[in-house]
Structure formats: C-alpha cells, structure tokens
Amino acid sequence: MFTKADTEFRNMVQSFLARELPADLAEKTRRQVHLEREDIVRWHRILHQKGWSAPLWPREFGGPGWTTTERFIFDQECAEAGAPALEPNGTKMVGPVIYTFGSDAQKKRYLPRILSMQDWWCQGFSEPDAGSDLASLKTSAELRNGKFIVNGQKTWTTQAHFANMMYCLVRTDREAPKPQAGISFLLIDMASPGVTVRPIMTIDGAHNVNEVFLENVEVPAENLVGELNKGWTYAKLLLNLERTSIAQITKSKIALARLRSMAETCRAGTGMAAMDAGFGDRVAWLELDLIALEKTNLRVLAAENAGRDPGPEASVLKIRGSELQQDILELTCEVLGPRALPLEPHHASGNAAASARDATAASNERYLYSLATSIYGGSNEVLRNLIAKSVVGV
Amino acid sequence: MTITNSMLDHADLEAIAQNVADWTHRHYDFARRQAVVRGNGAGCWAEIVGLGWPALPIAERYGGLGGTTWDLAFIAPPLGRALLAEPFFSTVVLGAHLVDRFGSDDQKARLLPQVAAGKLKLAFAGSEAPGWAGFTDIACRAEVGPDGIRLTGQKPVVHDADTCDLLIVIATEATGLALHLVDRRAQGLAMTSARLLDGSNAADLRLVAVPAERLGDGALDPATLEAALAPCLAYLGNEALGIADALFTLTVEHLRTRRQFGRPLGANQALQHRTVDMLIQLECLRSLALECRGVPVTPQIGLAAARACKAHLARSALWIARQAVQLHGGMGVSDDMPIGHYFRRLLTIDATLGNARYHLRRLSAWPEDGRGALSTFVQEATSVVA
C-alpha cells in the first residue's frame, strides 16, 4: 500500500515531531486534558513555521501540496505522537472553500491568516429550526447600500467563544424554487456590533459549543463568497471535507490501546478485565472492525489519489468511524467502573489539579462528547439517506 | 516457513478472475447449479479443467500455471457468486495445497500433475471433535507395522469424501501428527454419506487398520498445520465476499422493483437505512478480503490477514445474508431462489476450518502476547514497502 517515498515521508514526519512537538502538549494529550485555545494556536504556529499547518492545501495557496496518502501518514503520526489536533474550521473547511470559490481579494486576505492562525474560524450553519434539515435555515441577509444586514440565530457553534471570524450560511432569496437555491455563504467578523455569543454546556459538562445571535449585523458586500444564492454548493464541498475527518480512525486506535492497558489494571470480578474472555472478545471485535475500517479508509484514499470519485465509501467512513469511536469509549467506561465517574478537575477547581491526574480519568467525558460525532457533520441518519439515494435510488 | 513466489502477477490474476466471472455468468447460472445439486444435470468439472482453473495454483514443473494457493483468492469471489457445486475447494484449494506444502518431491511429482489435469480429486479428513479445536485433539491413530502404516479412528463430516479419489487424513503417530494418503476404496474404510447444507456431499469415516501412505515426513504440530492453511482461509473469506456482493446486488434490485403499498419497497426509509448498513459491512469485508489476496509479504502477515477475513465474514457476510432473506420476504426463504442457497453456503464456509470466534481468539491471543496479533498485523501490513 505504501511506497518507498511514503516511508521516507513518514520518517521525515516522525523526526520533525520528535524535535518540535512540545513535551507539555504531548503530555496533556496523553492525559486527555482539555486543551486551551493557546495550546492549539501554539502547535499550529510551530507547524506553520515548517509550512505544514494546512495539510490539505495545494502549494499555490501556501499548503505543502501533499498527496492523500501523505496526509494520511501525517495525521496518523501526529495522533500517535500526541500532537494536538489541528483546528479544523480554518484549514480543513473554510480555507478550501475560499481558495476554490473565493475572490482574489478574499484569498489574499484570509488564506495567509488561516495558515498562521491569526484568525480562528467558526461555523455558522445549524439553527434552532434547521438541524438535520439544514437547507431550511432562516437567518437572513439583505443587501442595502453595499452591505449585508444579517439577522437570525445560529446554534451548536463549536468554539465560537474562541473565534474571531465565522463563515455563515444565510438566506438571501426567500422566493427561490428550492430552499437550497436561496442560500449564500458569508464571512462575518465576530467583533461586528450585533454579534452575541452565549455558551451551551454539553453532555460532558464542558463548554464546547455556543449559540450565536445576529442582530442587524453589517457585513461588507465583498465578504460574500462566490455568487449570491450559490452558498449551498460551497457548503456541500465543505461538509464532504468535514465527514472524512470525523472518522477519526487513528484516534480510535489510540483509544483502543488505552482501553487495553486499563484492562490490565482494572478488576472484572475475581480477575483482571484483561483476562476476562467476554471482555477479550469484545475488544477483539472492536479491533477487527477498526482494522476493516482503516483498510477501507486506505482504499478511499487510493481512489482519490487515482483521481476517482470514492463514492459512498466516504460517508461509510463517517458513519462507521463514529459508531466505533463510541463503542470503544463506552467499553472503556464499563471497564473503569466507578473510576470513570469523576469529572475532569478543571471543570470544578481550575487547572492546577489537571496535570496530576492519570490517563484513566476523563474517559466518561470522551465517551459522552463522542455521542456528538454521529450527530454533527450530517447526522448518521441523514448520511444514510444520502447513500441510499445513490445506491437504491428510488 | 518460506513463501513461494507466484509466476502470476496481480494483473494476470485479475484478468483470470474476470474470465471466471464471465464464464460462470454465461455457462453456469443458478438453474444449472440447482440441477447439478439435485442430481438432474451434468456438473462442470470437465469444463473448468478445460479452462485451466485446477492448474492455477500448481507449479509449472508439475503441469500447472505457476500460481500459488494464495492466488486462488482472486477467483474465489466469482466462484462464490456462482455457487459452484464442484469439489474445487477440497481438491484444488485445500488438497493440492497440502500435497504441495507437505508432500515429498516424489509425491508432488506423482499427484500434482493429476490435479492440474483434473484427473485426481482429493478430500481432507482433519478435525474430529464436535465444534472446532483446530488440530489439537486428533484421536485417529497411525500404527507403523511390518506391512506399512495403518490408520484407525473416526472422521466426521469429511467434505467430498465419497466423490474423491484420495483422502488426506490427519492422524496421531508416536512422533506427533502426520498427514496420510488413503485410497477412497481402501480396505477397512467405511463411509456414511450425507448431503450438506450447501448442496455438496460429505461422509463420516470409520477407519479400521486402513492402509495409508504418509505424506512427506510427518512429525507435524497443530500450529504448523493450521498456519499452513492460511491461504485456504483467505479463499473462503474471498468466496464469502463474492456471495455477500451477490446478496447485496439482489437485495438492492429487489427494493427497486418490488412494489408494495403503491411504491417500491426501497422508498421506505427503514429499508434504505438497512441497505446502507449492509453496504457498510460489505465494504469492510471487501477491505479485509483484498488484504489476503495473492502471496503475502510474510507468512505471519498472511495468516493474520486470512484469519481476520475469515472471522469478519460471520459478522458481515452472514449478517448481510440475514438481511437479504428478511428484505426478500417469502422469496428469501424459498428453495427456488438463490438467496437461501447463498445463506447455506455462508453457513458452511463459517463452519469450515474454524469459525469466527476461534480465529478471532487465535488472532487476538491477548493478553498473552501484549499488544495482540491484530495490531501487529495492522502495523506490518501498513508499513509494507512497495
């Protein structure tokens, strides 16, 4: 599957990580501590120095111009070394939309700022009444005197409290024949008057997502990406990119390795969980399912490298990847028993205690927040609808 | 163990697989297969011999095409789809492989050309215990006397025993396990025949001082024998993929065309989602089946990849088969339709040479070996340098 050149590439990435990945960040990842905004920015800028902060991007926009296989290797090595995950909204989502559909001025202004992480982007898609049926969104933008006036409410906005920019789907034509045909893609400065961010605490007890209220927010007309009322097309590109990254196979492999090591120190009745045949079978099945999915991922990448449309397999990755991640984390909590129950210390008492805890803690939070992976990026049920349309097609 | 290189590259093998698919499509439809199974029609052994399929895994010096048993996994999917009712697995995949792997030069030179020419049919009498214990619990004994080796014992459910020419029987000797060649018509050998689920025949063997010829040197241990069967597991896994593919295609076609409540069945979201879950399992099985096609880089990787595929098919192919039956309704349980026959062949595959739980336990072998063979397999299989 991998060529000699790929292996040399892997060696290069490994030695870079050994040299440049700060030990304190790797340690935080190992202990599964929630990362701060500064942690993520710091690592992003180290990658930027090397020209690797946007693995997906072609060279002409400042990316490394990697093949899909090289990106796979890079992601795998980073995850195994304990590097913080790249913030996806800039480099994986709005960046490709801007360099594919944006104006020259937008490319010139925003792409370098994404590469260096001067901007933190968030996604203004979901609304209180537009969840899985995203195209029914109502947030309106009216063009008046060279400015869009935006009114509405966005929700489940991940890290909006960290972001200074939002890419946003807005309704610009209520009379369009299909709801998808009246949507535009706007770039909004979060510091604009009329933008209010309110936290939503999630099932894991943490602050990950927000509501964003937009009241008569003025957005310059040049912040429209592409053409008016064509935003749905651009969003589809972005959602496809998002889906392939949600499978998180490497992350699940690490979680499974962690589960195995926990099972060696946790009791299951009279013996250790690791010696329990029933538990062993469940782990073995999870591992086998994960291998099958990883091989499928490599097939999708090979198809992309060969210029073929991977077809429904990309959505298969997202559905199965999210299910497996949840199954692994569920079993982890089961093995830990009562030790899975304490919340991460910093929710209650600040960061001081966080560094002292061992790697077993916070499994419950990982599990609980993983429940969102089958919901966001197109719920698994919506994706099944999409795949069925292409496979069954009635 | 060393790995023999194949004279056939993957492009050759894919072309051969395409020929197999084309031939079975044109000349071996479900109606013909059912006629063969019910004893009302001529089999296709002579035809497939003419097409050279039995010669594929046999070395050129023995009159073969120079491939290996691992290469047969390429043609397994179309043969699964066709529900081939011939002793191809017993003779070509398993029997010829055992001769090639363990036989003496003399035995290979005597037997393999006959297999390649379609003149010799083989059957393997291996495991004895109810359930599956690998080759750890062999009670059949080989006694060495003045007039040669004599076998005594029982072998239940030996596939294709009553249609073969030569049996390969595993028995316990003073020095360990050994494989033996036994003539089907040998004195002291009694058979009780039975039809199997998949339309093939098998027999329970009773051996009382049956004359036998040792295959190779003997002195085998269960683990060596089991490891040697890896390419046979890979074949079965790939055959199951062909069947799962066929079941998926039939089911999608049925959902498109069958109308109830004034619309196609496939207009129902519950059935659409079930179909997508079938596709997910199918693609995951395909990924594992592709991993064990063709000669592996090392025997360890080959064994792990073959076990992984063999284990997975119980979750994927058999689950797909159950959905296919359900979504076909009455047609799914009708003997006149292929669905149920695919199901029966899959049950047979699952129960042949160790089921999912067995192989998963061998594969995982955890915590004894720390990380588990599964992770080793992934690590090694993904770090192959082309």
Interface residues (C-beta under 8 A of the other chain):
Chain A: M1 F2 T3 K4 T7 K253 A257 R260 A263 E264 A274 M275 G280 D281 V283 A284 W285 E287 L288 D289 I291 A292 L293 E294 K295 T296 L298 R299 P312 E313 V316 I319 R320 E381 R384 N385 I387 A388 V391 V392 G393 V394
Chain B: V252 L255 R256 R263 P264 G266 A267 Q269 Q272 H273 T275 V276 D277 L279 I280 E283 C284 L285 R286 S287 L288 L290 E291 A308 A311 H312 R315 R357 L360 R361 L363 S364 W366 P367 R371 G372 L374 S375 F377 V378 A381 T382 S383 V384 V385 A386
